[in-house]
Amino acid sequence: MLKVGIITPIGIVKEKEGVPQGNILSPILCNIMFHSLDIFVEESIVKRYKKGVKAAKCEEYQKAIALNAKESRYSADKRKQILRRKRKEAHKLGLKYTKIDDSYIRVKYIRYADDLLIGVRGSKELAQKILKTVKFFLKSHLHLLVNEDKSSIIHSYSRKIPFLGMLIHNVNKSHIPFRKSREIENKRRKRSRIMNRINALKNRQAKVFRDDCLKLFRNKIETFRENKDILRKDFLELIKHSVIFNDLKNFSNRTVYREFIKQLQLVTEVKESEKLQMLMKT
């Protein structure tokens, strides 16, 4: 399979050395070749340089983005604009939300075929040291040279890192569109179910109350023509045990009475529309 030729429009071309690009053996041979590098990076770099539990906040950054007394009185949109501008100015000065020092260090490693990316959460000196270590291992153990044109140290906040046709860079966690999307979606669905049940309960309560209002209205309509106070007293007694008018109990009786009429107007079964309009004017 290593000696198989390449089919081209002009015929089969025989290669005297190397594995043809696109050969099905290329990924397997590449993984076999770089397996020792994977073990070396995980054991001698990732685990060795891991340090600290949580990164400390940068006090200089907090002071740089802090709002003064005048700015804190602005509207929410204006404050967001000011904070965004101050964050950009702080980043230009090299300040970050957390301190970049030796108290908290993390190293991440990823490889696809012969392309590899090492992320260093630490000082630039540490990143340079890790780069030299990897170069030395590749040359001494695997007898490979690093492509200097494609190998460099890039700050992921200020520049984008090209890797496998993609551009990788760090952004603020609040700007990530789908951060913890599954957790957010579960909360949204749970809240939606709860709100649907609450709305259904309110609708049933409102329907029961409207039915009671209709019953009261029909029973007292003849008496109302002679004495308006009777209907008002019976209605106020009815709303004492009603959930739908809890917010109106502190209002005047006139306000509650008008709200009662509005509820009656929502019911299509009421035929005495002229009488309802008369009640609204009283």
C-alpha positions in Angstrom: 0.0 0.0 0.0 3.0 2.3 0.6 4.2 1.6 -3.0 0.9 2.0 -4.7 0.9 4.7 -7.5 -1.2 7.8 -7.9 -3.9 7.8 -10.6 -3.7 11.0 -12.7 -5.2 12.1 -16.1 -1.9 11.0 -17.8 -1.8 7.7 -16.1 -0.4 6.1 -12.9 2.6 8.0 -11.3 4.9 6.0 -9.1 6.5 7.7 -6.1 10.0 6.7 -5.1 9.8 8.0 -1.5 7.2 9.2 1.0 3.5 8.5 1.3 1.2 10.0 -1.3 -0.9 12.9 0.1 -4.5 11.6 0.7 -3.4 8.0 1.2 -5.6 6.2 3.7 -2.5 5.2 5.7 -1.5 8.9 6.3 -3.6 9.5 9.4 -2.7 6.2 11.0 1.0 6.7 10.3 0.8 10.3 11.6 -0.8 9.2 14.8 1.8 6.5 15.3 4.6 9.0 14.6 3.3 11.7 17.0 2.1 9.4 19.8 5.3 10.0 21.7 4.8 13.8 21.3 1.3 13.5 22.7 2.6 11.6 25.8 5.5 14.0 26.3 3.3 17.2 26.2 0.7 15.7 28.5 3.1 14.4 31.1 6.0 16.8 30.9 4.3 20.1 30.1 0.6 20.1 30.9 0.8 18.4 34.3 4.2 19.9 35.1 3.2 23.5 34.7 -0.4 23.2 36.1 -0.5 25.6 39.1 -3.2 27.3 41.3 -6.9 26.8 41.7 -8.4 30.1 40.6 -7.0 33.2 38.9 -6.8 36.3 41.0 -8.6 39.5 39.8 -6.5 42.4 38.5 -6.9 45.4 40.7 -5.5 47.8 38.1 -8.0 46.6 35.6 -10.9 47.1 38.0 -9.7 50.6 38.7 -9.4 51.4 35.0 -13.0 50.4 34.2 -14.6 51.8 37.3 -17.3 54.5 36.9 -17.0 57.8 38.7 -19.8 59.4 40.6 -21.0 61.4 37.5 -20.9 58.4 35.1 -22.8 56.2 37.5 -25.8 58.5 37.3 -26.1 58.0 33.6 -28.7 55.7 32.0 -28.0 52.0 31.6 -27.3 52.2 27.9 -24.9 55.1 28.5 -23.1 53.2 31.2 -22.7 50.2 29.0 -21.1 52.4 26.3 -18.7 53.9 28.8 -17.7 50.5 30.2 -17.1 49.1 26.7 -14.8 52.1 25.9 -12.9 51.7 29.1 -12.4 48.0 28.6 -10.9 48.6 25.2 -8.6 51.2 26.6 -7.6 48.8 29.4 -6.9 46.0 26.9 -4.7 48.4 24.9 -2.6 49.0 28.1 -2.2 45.3 28.5 -4.6 45.0 31.5 -6.9 42.0 31.8 -9.8 41.0 34.1 -7.5 38.5 35.9 -3.8 38.7 36.6 -1.4 37.0 34.2 1.3 35.7 36.5 2.8 32.5 37.8 0.2 32.1 40.6 -2.3 30.5 38.1 -1.0 28.5 35.1 -2.9 26.3 32.7 -1.6 24.6 29.5 -3.9 23.0 26.8 -2.8 20.9 23.9 -4.5 19.8 20.7 -3.2 18.1 17.6 -4.7 17.2 14.3 -2.4 15.1 12.1 0.8 17.2 12.0 -0.8 20.5 13.0 -0.7 21.2 16.7 -1.8 24.1 18.9 -0.7 24.7 22.5 -2.6 27.2 24.6 -0.8 28.7 27.6 -2.5 30.6 30.3 0.6 32.3 31.8 3.4 34.6 31.0 5.0 35.1 27.6 8.3 33.8 29.0 6.6 30.5 29.9 5.1 30.3 26.4 8.6 30.8 24.8 10.0 28.2 27.1 7.4 25.6 26.1 7.9 26.4 22.4 11.7 25.7 22.8 10.9 22.5 24.7 8.6 21.1 22.0 11.1 22.1 19.2 13.9 20.3 21.0 11.8 17.1 21.6 10.7 17.0 17.9 14.3 17.4 16.7 16.0 15.0 19.2 13.4 12.2 19.4 11.4 12.3 16.1 14.1 14.0 14.0 11.7 16.6 12.7 12.1 20.3 12.2 9.4 22.8 13.0 8.1 25.1 10.2 9.2 28.5 11.4 6.9 30.4 9.1 3.8 28.7 10.7 5.1 28.6 14.3 4.8 31.6 16.5 3.5 32.9 19.8 0.2 34.8 19.4 -1.7 36.7 22.0 -5.3 35.3 21.6 -7.0 38.5 22.9 -5.2 40.9 20.5 -4.9 38.7 17.5 -6.6 35.7 15.9 -4.9 32.3 15.6 -5.2 30.5 12.3 -5.7 26.8 12.8 -7.1 24.2 10.4 -8.8 26.9 8.3 -10.4 28.6 11.4 -9.6 31.7 13.3 -9.4 31.2 17.1 -9.4 34.1 19.6 -10.6 34.8 23.1 -13.7 36.9 23.8 -15.6 38.0 26.9 -17.7 35.2 28.3 -20.8 37.5 28.2 -20.4 37.9 24.4 -20.5 34.1 23.8 -23.9 33.5 22.1 -24.5 29.9 23.1 -22.7 29.7 26.5 -24.2 26.8 28.4 -27.0 26.7 25.8 -28.4 23.4 27.1 -28.7 24.6 30.6 -30.4 27.9 29.4 -32.8 26.0 27.2 -33.8 23.7 30.0 -34.5 26.7 32.3 -36.5 28.3 29.5 -38.6 25.2 29.0 -39.2 24.8 32.7 -40.2 28.4 33.1 -42.5 28.1 30.1 -44.3 25.1 31.6 -44.7 26.9 34.9 -46.0 30.1 33.2 -48.5 28.1 31.1 -49.9 26.4 34.2 -50.1 29.8 36.0 -51.9 31.3 33.0 -54.3 28.4 32.7 -55.1 28.7 36.4 -55.7 32.5 36.1 -58.0 31.9 33.1 -60.1 29.4 35.1 -60.3 31.8 38.0 -61.3 34.6 35.7 -63.9 32.5 34.1 -65.4 31.4 37.4 -65.4 35.1 38.6 -67.1 36.2 35.4 -69.8 33.5 35.8 -70.4 34.7 39.4 -70.6 38.3 38.2 -73.1 37.3 35.5 -75.2 35.3 37.9 -75.2 38.3 40.4 -76.0 40.7 37.6 -78.9 38.8 36.3 -80.4 38.1 39.7 -80.1 41.7 40.8 -80.8 43.6 37.6 -84.5 44.2 38.4 -83.6 45.3 41.9 -80.9 47.6 40.5 -83.4 49.7 38.7 -84.9 50.7 42.0 -81.9 50.6 44.3 -78.3 50.8 42.9 -76.6 50.3 46.3 -77.8 46.7 46.6 -75.9 45.5 43.5 -72.8 47.4 44.6 -72.8 45.9 48.1 -73.4 42.4 46.7 -70.6 42.9 44.2 -68.1 44.2 46.8 -68.9 41.1 49.0 -68.2 38.9 46.0 -64.8 40.3 45.2 -63.6 39.7 48.8 -63.1 36.0 48.0 -61.9 36.6 44.4 -58.3 36.1 43.3 -58.5 38.1 40.2 -59.3 41.4 42.0 -56.7 41.2 44.8 -54.8 44.1 43.4 -57.9 46.3 43.3 -59.0 45.9 47.0 -57.0 48.9 48.0 -58.7 51.1 45.4 -61.9 53.0 45.9 -65.2 51.2 45.5 -65.9 53.2 42.4 -62.7 51.9 40.7 -63.6 48.3 41.6 -67.1 48.7 40.4 -65.9 50.0 37.0 -63.5 47.1 36.7 -66.4 44.8 37.4 -68.3 46.3 34.5 -65.2 45.9 32.2 -65.1 42.2 33.1 -68.8 41.8 32.3 -68.2 43.4 28.9 -65.7 40.7 28.1 -68.4 38.1 28.3 -70.3 37.7 25.1 -73.4 36.2 26.8 -74.4 39.5 28.3 -77.2 40.9 26.1 -77.9 44.0 28.2 -75.1 46.1 26.6 -77.1 49.3 27.0 -77.5 48.7 30.7 -73.8 48.0 31.1 -73.0 51.3 29.5 -75.4 52.9 31.9 -73.6 51.2 34.8 -70.3 52.5 33.5 -71.6 56.1 33.7 -72.9 55.8 37.3 
